[in-house]
Amino acid sequence: MKSYDTVVVGAGVTGLTAAWRLAEAGQDVLVLEARDRVGGRLRTEDHNGSDFEIGGQWVSPDQEALIALLDELGLATYSRFRDGDSLYVDRTRTARRFTGEDLPVEEQTGKEIDRLIGVIDDLAAQMDPDRPWEHPQAAELDRVSFAQWLDAQTTDDEARDNIALYLGPAMLTKPTHSFSALTAVLMSASAGSFSHLVDADFILDKRVVGGLASVPAALAARLGDRVRLSADVTHVAWDDEGAVVTVDGEQVGARNVVLALPPTHVRRIRITPGLPAEHRHAREHQSFGLVIKAQVEYDTPFWRSAGLSGTGFGPWELVHEVYDNTLHGKETGTLVGFVSDVNADAMGRLPADERRAAILQSLAAYFGDAALTPRTYVESDWQHQELTGGAYATSFDVGSLTRWGAKLHEPVGPIRFGSSDVAGLGFQHVDGAVRMGTRLARNILGS
Ligand code: FAD
């Protein structure tokens, strides 16, 4: 049986970053990836002659670990198109133009939105995102859903629904009654502040030339034949000396094992002896959010000639947010819109042509009938892929972050765990995957 210093399971950004740092330090590493490609939740696909980023794509200025890695790999970035007016679709489905960050709502509602942003900013400033369970109000914030917490904060429905939009549909992609107020504060603290999350120019700042999937591709190229594809790990047997990893009936030995998977997917692997009960409970209380990312390419970016940036928000719209997603150097124009949580459930029940029609109709509420006739329409479908199962990422149900959050970081014998979904800074983002991969490698080298 061939043996390695470290076997990394999963060739997403977490696993590849860990493996590359270990290889650089002189370790003999092997990466086992179940899919026939690297990248996990990062992928670029060609449709009708254009590239579409199906998974993660944006980079924001707080994502310093990812930005440093892009630099190290020699990958360039470009800015998202954002010149012109943004749109806000109100309850009556009227699209109203605005500039800057202040939504075109009644003055009192605008002030209430700003006040609520301030309250969440203050809570986030008191949190170490690596230890959210140590927040001074952790117990109180984790025992209520974000929806309940928001209801108690304000009587202004429009202010409430807009704040809910930023953290529910737009970020955790779950209904706001299904995650705790503490998780909402974690999401904010992980990006530096809630103010960063509500600022689309900040949080959706840059894209990578060639796509964000160039990051795992470049790391995998450096690792060369240390990455094995179509290698679905089914069993890890361990003791204090090391582990035996089973893949396609073959066994490989390892002094260390890294399971660089979303917590939900650790459960797909048989581990013997079994994980301690609390480690299992922790992962049983994690689940994926759900979002449909719809990218719609037109012959021209027609909204630009009307003085529109392509950015739009509609807390009551099927497509709750939309942006100009035109590819670097392309003459066609592309919009990207998102349909989240319960709306994504409803859309998932429709035949593909009806779903497409409903999503285009919602885009037309922002941009008029010109939005109804694209040249290419592409939906990302992660929920039907067994090796992911949702989008963007996993998070805890109400009450579980304080109860089991710390367990997700504890090694068990020679096995370590990590993914963007358990990161502090960069939580649920590629930056978090880079940070987790780097930390896992450092911990192994230091042990
Ligand atoms: P993953 O990418 O999920 O990697 C895990 C890997 O493990 C996968 O390749 C999987 O196939 C493999 N695997 C699972 N089980 C096994 C097994 N038993 N054996 C072997 N291999 C196994 N982030 C941003 O920063 N910016 C964005 O704009 C953004 N937008 C997003 C949009 C969408 C639609 C989605 C889905 C995600 C988005 N994200 C974004 C999130 C980002 O893509 C993820 O946070 C990040 O890619 C996760 O990396 P990871 O390595 O932790 O996990």
Residues whose N, C-alpha, C, O or C-beta is under 5 A from the ligand:
A	BS01	FAD	V9 G10 A11 G12 V13 T14 G15 L32 E33 A34 R35 G39 G40 R41 L42 I54 G55 G56 Q57 W58 A231 D232 V233 A260 L261 H265 K293 S380 W382 L387 G390 A391 Y392 S419 S420 Q428 H429 V430 D431 A433
